[in-house]
Amino acid sequence: MPPRLRLFERMAAIHRKEDRQSLESDERLLNSICAYVTRLLNSRVGGTLTDPGFGMPDFIHSGAGVSPDDEPALRREIAEFITRYEPRLEEVRVAFVPRQEEERATLAFSITARLKGDAAGLPVHLYSNVTPQGKIRVRL
């Protein structure tokens, strides 16, 4: 069963002497997952020596360069990446949000999944978009 919070989040909470109930809230868990998925999706392949395959390919950071033909492979790659590196989630699915004509240069997608562990089955819905600067924002 994966822990609810990441190691550094648990260490910081201990340092701040937070009570156990606040550490175990579903809201805190979902915020932790959202923050970590943001970090995952903004990492780039080759950015770490310990795992050369870790990170998203550069084309995810350019939104405008993704054609409709690329979307199935990109959806699959994002879902597999999150599944591999976020152990608190399972059944990860990615869907692209249809773009309006004036938004052709942007990329937006939703991520749905289910929690593992003591909150197993709780649905997770995240919404993401690529900013003009190439960063991915993720929100609940």
N, C-alpha and C positions, 0 to 999 in steps of 0.2 A: 504494500500500500504506500503510494508516494506521499511525502509530507505535504501539508496544505500550503506552506510558505517555503520559499527558496531559502537556502542556508543563510545568506547574508541578511535577509529580512528577519529570520528568526533570531540571529545574533543581535541585530540592532534592537529588536523588541525586548530582548533580555536586558540589554544595556539600559534601555529606557524604563525597565521594570514594568512593562505592560502586563495586564492581567491575562490569564489563560483564555477567558471568554472572548476578549477582543481578538486574540490570535486565531481563534477557531471560527470566526464569523464567516458566513458564506460571502458577504460583501467584500471582506478583506481578501478572501481567496480569489474571487473573480477579478478584483483590482490587481492582484499579484500576477495572475495569469495574463491579463491584458498587458501589463507592463512588460512581462517577459516575452510575449509574442511580438510586441513592438520591437524589442531588442533583437529577437531572432530575425524578423523580416528585414531589419535594417543592417544586418550583417552581410558581408560579401564573401563569396567563395575565395579561399586563400587568405582570409584575414586572421587565421590562427594556425600556429605550427602544430598544435596537438591533434588537429583533425582537418586535414587539407580539404575534405569535402564539405566542411561546415560552411554555411552561408548561402545566400540567394545569389543567383546569377545577375550580372549587371543589367540585363534587359528589364528586370522588375523595377528598377529604379528610374526608368525613363518613361513610363506610362505611355507616352506618345508612340513608342516603337512597337507596341504590342498589337498585332493584327488579330482579327477574329479567328483566323486559322491557327494562331499560336495559343489561343485561350485554353483549349482542353489540356494541352501539355502543361501549361503554366498552372492551371488549377490543380492538376495532379501533383506537380512538383511542390507547390506551396503546402498542400495537404500532407504529403509525405514528409516534408521537412518539419512541419509542426508536430506531426505524430512522432517522429524520431526524437526530437529534442525537447518536447514538452510532455513529460511523463504523467502529468496530471490529467491529460485529455485523451479521449479515444473517439473513434467514429468521426474524425475530422473531415469536414466537407467545405469546399470553397466554391462560391458562385460569384460570377462577375455581375455587377450592377449595370444595367443597360445605360449607355451614354447617349446624351442628347447631341444633336449636331454641333452646338456651340461648345460642348465639353469633350470633343474628340481627342484633345491632347491630354486628357486626364484618365486615370485608371482607378476604379473603385470596385471593391469586392467585399463580400460578407464571408465570415467564417462561422460555421456551426459545428458543435462538438458536444460530447457528453463528458462529465467529470468521472474520474476513477476514484477509488478509495472510499472513505467514509461518507462522501457526498455523492456516491456513485449514481449515475443516471440523471443528475441535475443538468439541464441543458445550458449550454454556453452559446451566446450569440455575440459575435464581435463584428464591427464594421470598420473597414479600412479604406484608405485612399492614398494615392501617391501625390505628394505635394509638387509644385512646380520645381522645387529644389531637389527632387528625387528622393525625399524621405517618405517613409510609410508611416502614416498615423493610424493608430488602432484605438478604438473606443468601444465601450460597452453599449 
